[in-house]
Amino acid sequence: MPKEKPRMEFRFYDIPKGDYVLPKLGKGWEQEYGIGYGRMLHFHNYLEIGYCYRGRGELLIEDRTYVYGNNMFTVIPENIPHTTISAPGNICKWEFLFINIRDFIRTEMDSEEMSADEIIRIINKRGTLKTAVNHPALNSLILSIIDECRREQMFYRESIKGYLRSFVIEVLRLDEEREKAGGNRISDFIRGAIEYVGTHYAEDLKVGDIAGKCGMSESHFRRMFESSMHMKPMDYINMVRVDEACRLIRRGETSLEHIGIKVGYDTPSTFIRNFRKLTGMTPQQWRKVQASGVVRSSYHISAQKGWEVD
């Protein structure tokens, strides 16, 4: 009997135009996490910040397991597999911020020391769990953003931009400290592959080329990628391409043939075949129903609208 493939969810959110932050706050996020999901991982289309006010449990990020407790926070980049599991019977109070960090950095941060793409690369490098005691500056910035989102007072959007800028700087400093101490090379290799696909998906990507960029043989790269992401590299490339095609369709671009070329498919038939494989419908059908997600049933990756609570 064939071994069942690991399952993973893609949970995505829509951030309103003109905003960089989507807050998920309030009593509804006080719950026992992980019920009904086991240890199934998921990932998001935006950077996620989570703040645990009280409770305890496990946090899984890729192949790492952390124990979380009161006054701890997570910084998890887009496309990083993770999940939160409360200790049995433990009601945990979390609140979350989803941040369009790419657009924020490119639009709002002008640095002479580092390019926007390099800042984005570092910010999206690694998910982590930190404590308020050991990282008071980051802790204060996150709570300040949450407070601004909760109160929505005059000029709160401008205030959030200021806090976000300081947040990015603190994360860059953390990365510098981690590099000096020595990083997790295998995780960084795979992270580098994800970043490379994210910026080169429209090109004629070959798995061997990506492996070379990561300094690995193709066979070793395939093993490491599948172990970390629970999917084959080409499946991930197609996922990124189809997600981008969905975004372009939602944005109102009219020519489906042009969209297919723009996301990396040489022919309309290849675009349609991969789009149908991942979504269950053709691009034309998807446009008509304006579906709000991508169901990747072929690879046991499901997609759903990000969680909402009353």
N, C-alpha and C positions, 0 to 999 in steps of 0.2 A: 504494500500500500504506500503510495507516494507521501512524502512528508509534507504536511500542510505549511504553506508559506506564512511567514510572520505577517501580521496585519498592522496597518498604519493608517491614520486619518490625516487628511489635509483640511484644516479648519481655517477659513478665510473670513476676513472682515472688510467692509467698505468704509473708508474714512471719508467724511464729507469734504467736498471740494473747498479749498481755502484753509482747511485744518491740517495739522500734522499729527494730532493725538486723538485717539478714540478711547475714552475712559470707560471702564466697566466697574462701577462702584456700587456700594450699598449693601443692604442686608442679604440680598439674594445670593451673594457670593460667599456667604457663611454656610458651609455645608461639609459633608463627609465626601472628600474627593476620591474618585476612582471607582465608585460603586458601579458595577455592571460593565466596567471596561477592563478589569484585570490589570495587566501591566502593558496594555497596548499603548504604543507611542503615537504622537501626533505632531504636526508642525504647522506653522502659520505663514501667511504672506507678508506679515509685518514683524518688526522687532517687538517682543513682548517683555514688559516689566511686570513682575508680580510682587506684591508686598504681603507678607504673612504677619498679621498683627498678633494672632495667637493660634495655637494648635501645634500638632507635631505629625510627622510622617516621613515619607521618602519622596525624593525628587530624582527622577531618572532623566539624564541628559545624554543622548547618544548611548555610549557604553559605560557611562559613569553613574554611580549611585551616591546621592547625598542624603543626609538626615537633616530635615529642616525643623525649625521651632519658632518661638516667639521672636518678633522683631528681626526677621530675616527677609531678604529680597532676592529676586532672580532677575537676571538680564539675559534673555534668550533671543538671539538673532533669528531673522526669517530663515525658514527651511531647516532649522535644527530640530531633529526629533527629540521629544521629551514628554514627560507626563508627571503629574502630581498624584500621590497616593496617600491619603490620610491613614494614620494608625487606626486599627480597628475600633470603631465606636467613637472616634475622635472628630468632633465638629471643629473645623478650621475656618478662621476668618481671613480670607484673602481679598485683595482688590487688584485690578489689572489695568495697565495702560498698553495700548497697541499704538506703535509709533511708525509713521512713514519716514524712517530715518534717512533713506536715500534722497528723497526730495528735499528734506530739511537741510541736509548737508550741502547739496548742490545749489540750493536757492538762498540759504541764509548764512552759510559759513564761507568766508573768504580768508584763506590762510596763505601766507607767503612761505611758510615752512613745509607745507604738505599739500598735495593736490586733493581735490574732493574724492576722487576715486580711491586714493590711498587711505584716506580717512575712513571711507565706507568699508574698504577691505578689512581694516583693523577692527572696526566696530562690529562687523559681521563674522569675526573670526571664531568666536567661542562663546558658548553659553556657560553661565556660572551662577552660583548661589553664594551670597555674601551676608555678613551680619552687620547690624547697625553699630555694634561696638567697635568692630575692626575697620569699618569704612563709614565713618560719620559724615563725611562730605557727600558721598553718593547717596547715603540714606536721607540726609536733609534735602537734597535736590529732588529726589523722588517724591518725598512727602509734600514738598512745596508744589510740585506739578499736580499731584492728586488734589491738594487743597484748592488750587486755582480752578481745576476742572469741576470740583464739587460746588464752589461758590459762584463761579461765572460772573465775577464783578467787572466793572468797567475796565477795559484794556486787558482783560485776562489773557487773551490770545497773545498779545505782545509780551506779557509777563512770562507765559509759557515758553515763548521763543528764547527768552533770556536764560531761563532755567535749562532748557534743552541744550543750548550752546555750552553751558557749564558742565552738563551731564556728559556730553561728547568728550570734552577735554579731560574729565576725570577718568573716563573709560580708556582714553588714549594713554593716560599716565599709568593706569593699571596694566595695560598691555606691555608697556615699556618695562615695568617691574617684573612681569612674568617672563619676558624675553631674557632678562638678566639672570633670572633664576633657572631658566631652561624650561621649554614648553613640552607639550605632548606632541611629538612629531607625527605620529600616525594620524591623530585627530586633525592636526594642522594640514597634513597632506590632503585628506579628504575634504576638509573645509576649503582648501585652495582649489580643488576640482569643482566644487559647487560654485565658488565665486567665478571661476573661469567660464563655466557653462552659462552663468548668469549674465556675463558680458559678451559672450561669443556665440550664443545659441543660434544666431542668424547666419552663421558661417557653416561651411561644410565640415562639421566636426567629426573627427574620428577618435575612437576610444584610445587608440595608440598615441595619438597626439596629446590628448589630455594626460595620459599616464606619463608621457615624457615631460610635460610641464611640471608634473608633481615629482619628478625624479624617480619614478618607479618603472619596472617592467610592466608590460600590458597585463600579463597574467596575474601578477601580484596586485596591481591596481584594481583589477576586476574583483578579486577576492576581498580586498579591503573595503571597496566601495559597497559591495553587496552586503558585507557584514555590518557596516555602519548604517546604510540607508534602506536595507531590505528590498532592494530592487537593482536591476542591472543598469549600468551607466547609460546605455542608449534609451532605456525606458525613462530614466530621469530627464535626459535631454528632450525627449518627446513631450514629457509632462510640462517642462518649462516652455517649450514652443507653443503647445496648445493653450496653456494658461495665458500666455501673452496674446495669442490670437483671440481668445475670449475677451480679454481686456480691450483690444482694438475694436472688436465688434460692438462691445458695449459703448465704446467711446463714439461710435457712429461712423467709422470708416466704411465706405460704401463697397469697394471692390474686394470681394472675397479672394479672388485670384491674387491681387496685390498683397493682401494680408498674408496669404500663404507664403509668398516669396519673402515678405518682410520678416517672417519668423523663422526662415531657414529651409523651406521646402522648395525644391527645384520645379516640381510639376504640381498642377492642381490635383491630380489623382493621388499623389503621395500625401498631400495635405489632407484631402478628404478622408483617405484611408486611416491615417493616424488620428485625426480628429474624431472619427466615428469610433475607433477602437477605444479611445479614452473617455468619450462623453456619451457614447451610445446613439449619437445622431450626427447628421452632416452639419457643416457650418451654416448652411442655409436654414436647416431646421432649428438649429440652436439660436440663430438670429431671430427667428419668428417667435419662439417661446421665451427668449431672453432668460434662459435658465440661469440660476444663481450659483452654479457650482460645476465641478468636473468630477464625474464618477469614474474612478479608475479601477473598475471591478476586475479587469483582466489580470491585475497584479496585486489583488487584495489590498488596494489602496482606495479608500473611500474618501469622498469630499463632501463637506457639509458647511452650511453657513455657520460662522462662529457662534458659540453659545450665547444665548440671551437669557436673562432671568427677569421675573416680574418684580 
